[in-house]
Amino acid sequence: MSPPRFVPAPKIKPLADDQILKRARQFYEAMRRRRTIRDYSDRPVPRKVIEYCIRAAGTAPSGANLQPWHFVAVSDAAIKRQIRVAAEKEEKEFYEHRAPKAWLEALAPLGTDSNKPFLETAPWLIAVFAQPFRTYRPARHRGAFMRIGRAHPHAESDGFSQQNSRATLA
Ligand SMILES: Cc1cc2nc3c(=O)[nH]c(=O)nc-3n(C[C@H](O)[C@H](O)[C@H](O)COP(=O)(O)O)c2cc1C
């Protein structure tokens, strides 16, 4: 195994306390304005923009830097339709049978239900596939499987079946 290679952190000019405070407040204000969106414009988005969004997501830290994910960007209308149909089937099952009463009560103020028209309206869907296992091939353990993540037990409430519960729609 090769030894770790350390890279010096970039030099950052120290700021005065009032500047640090100002930046902290601005960051908080920006985060405070962030909202969950459930209704989308159909305005086309250039593929390059989506590619940068996925690159940005790929910079997220991950355990041992294994980056255990795949992103699939979908703009094809027929495939978005198939995703909507499959998601709504699962969501209907969830809302009508699987969801505990307490969870439905918690969701009620949000006004969500099994209808997901935005899955066709949005110009792109980005599906995120987690890789909970990966083949690990050091010389002495050829072909061993290594567990690298944990699927969220309630991931299916995002519109996918148990069988596909490691995937969530973004
Ligand atoms: C793990 C997680 C799962 C969520 N699942 C859903 C969901 O299935 N449907 C939905 O409409 N919003 C979902 N949300 C969004 C939350 O409802 C939202 O963050 C919360 O109501 C606060 O609203 P805000 O994000 O606009 O501040 C989820 C958020 C998180 C962090």
The ligand as an SDF file (V2000), in Angstrom:
LIG
                    3D

 31 33  0  0  0  0  0  0  0  0999 V2000
  -34.2520   13.2800    4.4260 C   0  0  0  0  0  0  0  0  0  0  0  0
  -35.3160   14.1900    3.8770 C   0  0  0  0  0  0  0  0  0  0  0  0
  -36.3990   13.6390    3.2530 C   0  0  0  0  0  0  0  0  0  0  0  0
  -37.3740   14.4520    2.7110 C   0  0  0  0  0  0  0  0  0  0  0  0
  -38.4210   13.8730    2.0430 N   0  0  0  0  0  0  0  0  0  0  0  0
  -39.3030   14.6410    1.4010 C   0  0  0  0  0  0  0  0  0  0  0  0
  -40.3210   14.0340    0.6030 C   0  0  0  0  0  0  0  0  0  0  0  0
  -40.4040   12.8070    0.4650 O   0  0  0  0  0  0  0  0  0  0  0  0
  -41.2120   14.8500   -0.0220 N   0  0  0  0  0  0  0  0  0  0  0  0
  -41.1320   16.2080    0.0900 C   0  0  0  0  0  0  0  0  0  0  0  0
  -41.9510   16.8920   -0.5150 O   0  0  0  0  0  0  0  0  0  0  0  0
  -40.1820   16.8110    0.8490 N   0  0  0  0  0  0  0  0  0  0  0  0
  -39.2530   16.0700    1.4970 C   0  0  0  0  0  0  0  0  0  0  0  0
  -38.2500   16.6670    2.2510 N   0  0  0  0  0  0  0  0  0  0  0  0
  -38.2030   18.1210    2.4080 C   0  0  0  0  0  0  0  0  0  0  0  0
  -38.7130   18.5470    3.7880 C   0  0  0  0  0  0  0  0  0  0  0  0
  -40.0950   18.3780    3.8700 O   0  0  0  0  0  0  0  0  0  0  0  0
  -38.3290   20.0180    4.0040 C   0  0  0  0  0  0  0  0  0  0  0  0
  -36.9300   20.1020    4.0930 O   0  0  0  0  0  0  0  0  0  0  0  0
  -38.9340   20.6020    5.2530 C   0  0  0  0  0  0  0  0  0  0  0  0
  -40.3360   20.6030    5.1510 O   0  0  0  0  0  0  0  0  0  0  0  0
  -38.4470   22.0480    5.5140 C   0  0  0  0  0  0  0  0  0  0  0  0
  -38.7630   22.8890    4.4140 O   0  0  0  0  0  0  0  0  0  0  0  0
  -37.6450   23.6910    3.6550 P   0  0  0  0  0  0  0  0  0  0  0  0
  -36.6580   22.6800    3.0910 O   0  0  0  0  0  0  0  0  0  0  0  0
  -38.3540   24.4530    2.5650 O   0  0  0  0  0  0  0  0  0  0  0  0
  -36.9500   24.5750    4.6560 O   0  0  0  0  0  0  0  0  0  0  0  0
  -37.2680   15.8630    2.8100 C   0  0  0  0  0  0  0  0  0  0  0  0
  -36.1650   16.4150    3.4530 C   0  0  0  0  0  0  0  0  0  0  0  0
  -35.1880   15.5900    3.9620 C   0  0  0  0  0  0  0  0  0  0  0  0
  -33.9860   16.2000    4.6250 C   0  0  0  0  0  0  0  0  0  0  0  0
  1  2  1  0
  2  3  1  0
  2 30  2  0
  3  4  2  0
  4  5  1  0
  4 28  1  0
  5  6  2  0
  6  7  1  0
  6 13  1  0
  7  8  2  0
  7  9  1  0
  9 10  1  0
 10 11  2  0
 10 12  1  0
 12 13  2  0
 13 14  1  0
 14 15  1  0
 14 28  1  0
 15 16  1  0
 16 17  1  0
 16 18  1  0
 18 19  1  0
 18 20  1  0
 20 21  1  0
 20 22  1  0
 22 23  1  0
 23 24  1  0
 24 25  2  0
 24 26  1  0
 24 27  1  0
 28 29  2  0
 29 30  1  0
 30 31  1  0
M  END
$$$$
